[in-house]
Amino acid sequence: GFSLKKSEYYTNTPTVNISVDTTISDLAEFALQNGTNYKTVRLLNPWIRDDHLIVKQGEKLVIEVPK
């Protein structure tokens, strides 16, 4: 068994959701504009499968980024 102190627990990073209704041609640049990096965007949004995001007309997607 393990005995951990509360100070040794992992903490969740606070995040915010950004609603996107236009295509993002460069997710790395999008990440930088929102104060984070491409790797973090991909970790928080495993449904994103490429380095760009195509949003169809009339569709809105939500991307989670660190606060």
Beta strands, then each sheet from edge to edge (+ up, - down):
strand 1: 15-20
strand 2: 61-66
sheet 1: 1+ 2-
end
